[in-house]
């Protein structure tokens, strides 16, 4: 499975941004998808996740209420809508896929990773 994230950029605090992650090479609906991020000098952290059929979503406390994950299995794409962005959301964002349940939503628990996309929020 190959994953390609896109949509990052430079925005101001309070703005919105939508990331996309396009998948290829597998049966997309078989995979739960997650977004992770890594800020400079910090460890990679889980942000949000979604089950294969989109029926379940998982959010870290730091983004709950501001970020929304969704997926379009017909387009093999998962999205991350980020609203009310804060400077602390600045990081490289990665999408990842997993085909093993239960989902642990940590780096070791994911099967495939895409290259990151940079999100910079200026205050």
FENFEN-V22354 format. One record per residue. N is the residue number from 1. RES is the residue in one small letter. OMEGA is omega in radians with two decimals (* if undefined). Layout:
BEGIN
{{N | RES | OMEGA} {N | RES | OMEGA}}
END
This chain:
BEGIN
{{1 | x | 3.08} {2 | x | -3.11} {3 | x | 3.14} {4 | x | 3.12} {5 | x | 3.11} {6 | x | 3.04} {7 | x | 3.13} {8 | x | 3.13} {9 | x | 3.13} {10 | x | 3.14} {11 | x | 3.09} {12 | x | 3.09} {13 | x | -3.11} {14 | x | 3.14} {15 | x | 3.10} {16 | x | 3.12} {17 | x | 3.08} {18 | x | 3.05} {19 | x | 3.06} {20 | x | 3.05} {21 | x | 3.14} {22 | x | -3.12} {23 | x | 3.06} {24 | x | 3.04} {25 | x | 3.12} {26 | x | 3.07} {27 | x | -2.94} {28 | x | -3.06} {29 | x | 3.08} {30 | x | -3.01} {31 | x | 2.85} {32 | x | -3.09} {33 | x | 3.12} {34 | x | 2.99} {35 | x | 3.08} {36 | x | 3.08} {37 | x | 3.10} {38 | x | 3.09} {39 | x | 3.14} {40 | x | 3.10} {41 | x | -3.12} {42 | x | 3.10} {43 | x | 3.07} {44 | x | -3.12} {45 | x | 3.08} {46 | x | 3.12} {47 | x | -3.13} {48 | x | 3.07} {49 | x | -3.13} {50 | x | -3.14} {51 | x | -3.05} {52 | x | 3.14} {53 | x | 3.11} {54 | x | -3.04} {55 | x | 3.13} {56 | x | 3.08} {57 | x | -3.06} {58 | x | -3.07} {59 | x | 2.97} {60 | x | -3.10} {61 | x | -3.06} {62 | x | -3.09} {63 | x | -3.09} {64 | x | -3.12} {65 | x | 3.13} {66 | x | -3.11} {67 | x | 3.08} {68 | x | 3.07} {69 | x | 3.08} {70 | x | 3.13} {71 | x | 3.05} {72 | x | -3.06} {73 | x | 3.07} {74 | x | 3.14} {75 | x | -3.13} {76 | x | -3.04} {77 | x | 3.02} {78 | x | -3.06} {79 | x | 3.01} {80 | x | 3.07} {81 | x | -3.09} {82 | x | 3.14} {83 | x | 3.10} {84 | x | -3.09} {85 | x | 3.12} {86 | x | 3.14} {87 | x | -3.14} {88 | x | 3.03} {89 | x | 3.12} {90 | x | -3.09} {91 | x | 2.90} {92 | x | -3.11} {93 | x | -3.12} {94 | x | 2.95} {95 | x | -3.09} {96 | x | -3.09} {97 | x | 3.10} {98 | x | -3.12} {99 | x | -3.14} {100 | x | 3.12} {101 | x | 0.09} {102 | x | 3.14} {103 | x | 3.13} {104 | x | 3.08} {105 | x | 2.94} {106 | x | -3.03} {107 | x | -3.11} {108 | x | -3.06} {109 | x | -3.10} {110 | x | -3.06} {111 | x | -3.07} {112 | x | -3.13} {113 | x | 2.98} {114 | x | 3.00} {115 | x | -3.04} {116 | x | 3.02} {117 | x | -3.02} {118 | x | 3.01} {119 | x | 3.13} {120 | x | -3.12} {121 | x | 3.14} {122 | x | -3.09} {123 | x | *}}
END
